[in-house]
Structure formats: structure tokens, C-alpha cells
Amino acid sequence: MSQALTGVVFAAAVSLAALRAGAFRSSGAVAAWIVGACVFAAGGWPFAAVLLAFFLPAALLSRMGRARKRDLADIEKPGARDAMQVAANGGVAAFCALMAVNTHSHAMTAAFAGAFCAASADTWGTEIGTLFKGLPRSLLTMRPVAAGLSGGVTLPGTGAELAGAFVVALVAAALGVAPLWACAAGGVAGAFADSFLGATLQELRYCPRCARACETNPHHCGTPTVRRRGFPWMSNDVVNACATAVGALVAGALAAA
């Protein structure tokens, strides 16, 4: 069986299992299948292992504290991931993987791993950070913000971001895909970019009925919300895609230096 065909079968099996486990919506499973097939076709099992180092812990962490996370009604997309969320977290990595196999560039290979390190750091920080009862603080102002809202940071969440980046970086380094510190640095840089964009350019809305900030329109109470800051097109998915791009650029640059 060719590597490309093996990748299609592998990605389909993983996506179907994730769909049945409730990690993906139907559109998310299709997008994950495309991302996984591209990654495997480009780099075989080593690249697939880097993808799984991001995906498997992310899926397990998303199942922790589900009752508390369901109460986070102010965030943009709670619950199972859709196609846009999958593309935002894996699209840059898949692109870098395809570029790496076509250009034989070590920098592009590191960029592939760095993108997944950034996605892993952000996911670990969000999933673990929201489990703690203390209120996050804005990255810019250090004022308290509602749990789950973009741009908020916590000490446990920051520690989780570092751990998430290093887990993927360790797998990439152990399999000879990319240098450890380049990938880890890319992951940390991407996570910082995610928090910075979330606190500045990402759209933040306000529900006048509930008198609270949120990321949805309408709010979960059904009331139309008003924009407080940011750009309407700068959604959480766009922020995540930018963060993985930063992770890819930093890792690729360091590997090429």
C-alpha cells in the first residue's frame, strides 16, 4: 500500500474514532481526515506521530471537567470541534508538511512541528486553565476576565501551555523530525501570540441583559450583543490559525539559523 493511501486510511480511522467519541462534529471529522491524510502522505509515520502527540492529549483533556466547561456559555464555540476549528489548528501544519516534502527543507519540517507545538500549547492552556476556579487575568491589563474568554491567562494555564508545547516537541525530536528547542520555542511563541491577539484584536462582545462580556452573538440568553473591541472578522478560529503560523515561523527560523 502506498504511503498516500495509507495516510488516507489512517486519517479516516482516527477521524471516525474521534467522531464517535464526541471530539468532532461531522464537519470537523471530515476536516481532520483531510489534515491527517496530508500529514501522513507528506511524512509517513514520523509526521503522523507528531500529529497524534497533539491530537490525543487534546482529545483526552477536552473530556476533563466537562460539566464546568459546559457552563462557559460566553465563549465562541464550546463542545466538539467543527471544520473551521480543525483547519485553524491543523491547516498551517498540513501546509508546512506538504511544502517540506516538496522542497526537502529542514526549516519547513521544523515549521510543521512548530505549528502543532503551538496548537498543543494553546489547547493544553485552555483545557487545563479553565478547570481552576480562580479568575484569569487579561494578558495586557492584568484585570480579571471571565473564565474561558480569549486573552485571559492563569498560572496553571501558562504551565500547561509550556507542557503542551514540549510534549509535541519531544516527540518530533525523538523521531528526528525537527530540533527540540526550535519546536518548543515555536510552540511557546504561538501560545503567546494567541493570548495577545485574543486580548487585543479578537472581537469581544457585551450582553446588556446579562451585563457581561462574551464572544457570541446572540448571547446564550438570546439577547443580541454589541461589539466592545476588536474586528468582526477576527474570530477565535482566525486567532488560532495566526498562532499556529507564528509557531511555524519561529520554529522554521530557528531550525534554519
C-alpha positions as CSV (number, residue, x, y, z in Angstrom):
1,M,0.0,0.0,0.0
2,S,1.4,3.4,-1.0
3,Q,2.2,6.0,1.7
4,A,-0.6,8.3,0.4
5,L,-3.2,5.6,0.5
6,T,-2.0,4.5,4.0
7,G,-2.4,8.1,5.1
8,V,-6.0,8.2,3.8
9,V,-6.9,5.1,5.7
10,F,-5.1,6.1,8.8
11,A,-6.7,9.6,8.9
12,A,-10.1,8.1,8.2
13,A,-9.8,5.7,11.1
14,V,-8.6,8.3,13.6
15,S,-11.3,10.8,12.5
16,L,-14.1,8.3,12.7
17,A,-12.9,7.2,16.2
18,A,-12.8,10.9,17.3
19,L,-16.3,11.5,15.8
20,R,-17.7,8.5,17.7
21,A,-16.0,9.8,20.9
22,G,-17.7,13.2,20.6
23,A,-14.4,15.1,20.0
24,F,-15.6,16.2,16.5
25,R,-18.7,17.3,14.8
26,S,-19.3,15.8,11.4
27,S,-17.6,18.7,9.6
28,G,-14.7,18.5,12.0
29,A,-14.2,14.8,11.3
30,V,-14.0,15.5,7.6
31,A,-11.6,18.3,8.0
32,A,-9.4,16.2,10.4
33,W,-9.4,13.4,7.8
34,I,-8.1,15.8,5.2
35,V,-5.4,17.3,7.5
36,G,-4.3,13.8,8.7
37,A,-4.1,12.4,5.2
38,C,-2.0,15.3,4.0
39,V,0.4,15.0,7.0
40,F,0.8,11.2,6.6
41,A,1.2,11.4,2.8
42,A,4.0,14.0,3.3
43,G,6.0,12.5,6.2
44,G,4.7,9.0,6.9
45,W,4.6,7.6,10.5
46,P,7.0,10.2,12.0
47,F,4.8,13.1,10.9
48,A,1.7,11.2,11.9
49,A,3.2,10.7,15.4
50,V,3.7,14.4,15.7
51,L,0.1,15.0,14.8
52,L,-1.1,12.4,17.3
53,A,1.1,13.9,20.0
54,F,-1.1,17.0,19.6
55,F,-4.4,15.3,19.0
56,L,-4.6,12.5,21.5
57,P,-3.8,14.6,24.6
58,A,-6.1,17.3,23.3
59,A,-8.9,14.9,23.0
60,L,-8.3,13.5,26.5
61,L,-8.0,16.9,28.1
62,S,-11.3,18.1,26.4
63,R,-13.1,15.3,28.3
64,M,-11.8,16.5,31.7
65,G,-14.2,18.7,33.7
66,R,-16.9,18.6,31.1
67,A,-19.6,19.9,33.5
68,R,-17.5,23.0,34.3
69,K,-16.7,23.6,30.7
70,R,-20.3,23.4,29.6
71,D,-21.0,26.3,32.0
72,L,-18.7,28.5,29.9
73,A,-21.5,29.9,27.8
74,D,-19.7,33.1,26.9
75,I,-17.1,31.6,24.7
76,E,-17.4,31.4,20.9
77,K,-17.5,27.6,20.3
78,P,-17.9,25.3,23.2
79,G,-18.0,21.5,22.8
80,A,-17.0,19.3,19.9
81,R,-14.8,20.8,17.2
82,D,-16.1,21.8,13.8
83,A,-14.3,22.1,10.4
84,M,-13.1,25.7,11.0
85,Q,-11.6,24.8,14.4
86,V,-9.8,21.8,12.9
87,A,-8.5,23.9,10.0
88,A,-7.4,26.6,12.4
89,N,-5.4,24.2,14.5
90,G,-4.1,21.9,11.8
91,G,-4.2,23.7,8.4
92,V,-0.9,25.5,8.8
93,A,0.9,22.3,9.9
94,A,-0.6,20.4,6.9
95,F,0.6,23.1,4.5
96,C,4.1,23.0,6.0
97,A,4.2,19.2,5.8
98,L,3.3,19.3,2.1
99,M,5.9,22.1,1.5
100,A,8.5,20.1,3.4
101,V,8.2,17.0,1.3
102,N,8.3,19.1,-1.9
103,T,11.2,21.4,-1.0
104,H,13.2,18.9,1.2
105,S,13.6,21.9,3.6
106,H,14.6,21.2,7.2
107,A,13.1,24.6,8.0
108,M,9.7,23.7,6.6
109,T,9.8,20.4,8.5
110,A,10.5,22.3,11.7
111,A,7.7,24.7,10.8
112,F,5.4,21.7,10.5
113,A,6.2,20.5,14.0
114,G,6.3,24.1,15.4
115,A,2.7,24.7,14.2
116,F,1.5,21.6,16.1
117,C,3.5,22.7,19.1
118,A,1.7,26.0,19.1
119,A,-1.7,24.3,18.7
120,S,-0.9,21.9,21.5
121,A,0.3,24.7,23.8
122,D,-2.9,26.7,23.3
123,T,-5.1,23.6,23.7
124,W,-3.5,22.5,26.9
125,G,-3.6,26.0,28.3
126,T,-7.3,26.4,27.6
127,E,-8.4,23.0,28.7
128,I,-6.4,22.9,31.9
129,G,-6.7,26.6,32.7
130,T,-10.5,26.5,32.6
131,L,-10.6,23.7,35.2
132,F,-9.3,26.0,38.0
133,K,-11.7,28.2,39.9
134,G,-9.6,31.3,40.1
135,L,-10.4,34.1,37.5
136,P,-8.0,34.5,34.7
137,R,-6.4,37.9,34.1
138,S,-6.0,39.8,30.9
139,L,-2.6,39.4,29.4
140,L,-2.4,43.2,28.8
141,T,-4.1,44.8,31.8
142,M,-3.9,42.0,34.4
143,R,-7.5,42.8,35.2
144,P,-9.8,39.7,35.9
145,V,-11.7,38.4,32.9
146,A,-14.4,35.7,32.8
147,A,-13.1,32.1,32.6
148,G,-12.8,30.9,29.0
149,L,-12.7,34.3,27.3
150,S,-9.8,34.8,24.9
151,G,-6.8,36.8,26.1
152,G,-7.1,35.6,29.7
153,V,-4.1,33.9,31.4
154,T,-3.7,31.9,34.6
155,L,-0.6,30.4,36.2
156,P,-1.8,26.8,35.8
157,G,-2.8,27.5,32.2
158,T,0.6,29.0,31.4
159,G,2.3,26.0,32.9
160,A,0.1,23.8,30.8
161,E,1.0,25.7,27.7
162,L,4.7,25.0,28.3
163,A,4.0,21.3,28.9
164,G,1.8,21.1,25.8
165,A,4.5,22.6,23.6
166,F,7.2,20.4,25.0
167,V,5.3,17.1,24.6
168,V,4.9,17.6,20.9
169,A,8.5,18.9,20.6
170,L,9.8,15.9,22.4
171,V,8.1,13.5,20.0
172,A,9.3,15.5,17.0
173,A,12.9,15.5,18.3
174,A,12.8,11.8,19.3
175,L,11.7,10.8,15.8
176,G,14.2,13.0,14.1
177,V,11.6,15.3,12.6
178,A,12.8,18.6,14.0
179,P,15.1,20.1,16.7
180,L,13.6,20.1,20.2
181,W,14.3,23.6,21.2
182,A,13.3,25.1,17.9
183,C,9.9,23.4,18.0
184,A,9.3,24.1,21.7
185,A,10.2,27.8,21.2
186,G,7.7,27.9,18.3
187,G,5.0,26.5,20.5
188,V,5.6,29.0,23.3
189,A,5.7,31.9,20.8
190,G,2.5,30.7,19.2
191,A,0.7,30.4,22.6
192,F,1.8,33.9,23.5
193,A,0.6,35.2,20.1
194,D,-2.8,33.5,20.7
195,S,-3.2,35.2,24.1
196,F,-2.0,38.6,22.8
197,L,-4.4,38.6,19.8
198,G,-7.2,37.3,22.0
199,A,-6.7,40.3,24.3
200,T,-6.4,42.9,21.5
201,L,-7.7,42.2,18.0
202,Q,-10.1,39.4,18.6
203,E,-13.8,40.5,18.7
204,L,-15.2,40.9,22.2
205,R,-18.9,41.5,22.6
206,Y,-21.1,42.5,25.5
207,C,-24.6,41.3,26.6
208,P,-26.6,44.2,28.0
209,R,-29.1,41.9,29.6
210,C,-26.6,39.8,31.5
211,A,-24.2,42.7,31.9
212,R,-21.2,40.6,30.9
213,A,-18.6,40.2,28.2
214,C,-18.9,37.3,25.7
215,E,-17.7,36.1,22.3
216,T,-21.1,35.2,20.8
217,N,-23.9,37.0,19.1
218,P,-26.6,36.5,20.3
219,H,-25.6,35.6,23.8
220,H,-26.7,32.3,25.3
221,C,-29.7,34.1,26.9
222,G,-30.9,35.0,23.4
223,T,-30.1,38.8,23.7
224,P,-28.2,40.4,20.7
225,T,-24.8,41.5,21.8
226,V,-22.8,44.6,20.9
227,R,-19.1,44.8,19.9
228,R,-16.8,46.2,22.5
229,R,-13.4,45.9,20.8
230,G,-11.6,44.0,18.1
231,F,-12.5,43.3,14.5
232,P,-15.6,41.3,13.5
233,W,-13.6,39.0,11.2
234,M,-11.0,38.3,14.0
235,S,-12.7,35.2,15.4
236,N,-11.2,32.6,17.7
237,D,-10.5,30.4,14.7
238,V,-8.6,33.2,13.0
239,V,-6.6,33.8,16.1
240,N,-5.8,30.1,16.4
241,A,-4.6,30.0,12.8
242,C,-2.4,33.0,13.3
243,A,-0.9,31.4,16.5
244,T,0.0,28.2,14.6
245,A,1.5,30.4,11.8
246,V,3.7,32.1,14.4
247,G,4.7,28.8,15.8
248,A,5.7,27.6,12.4
249,L,7.6,30.8,11.5
250,V,9.6,30.8,14.8
251,A,10.4,27.1,14.7
252,G,11.4,27.2,11.0
253,A,13.6,30.3,11.5
254,L,15.4,28.8,14.5
255,A,16.0,25.5,12.6
256,A,17.4,27.4,9.6
257,A,19.7,29.6,11.7
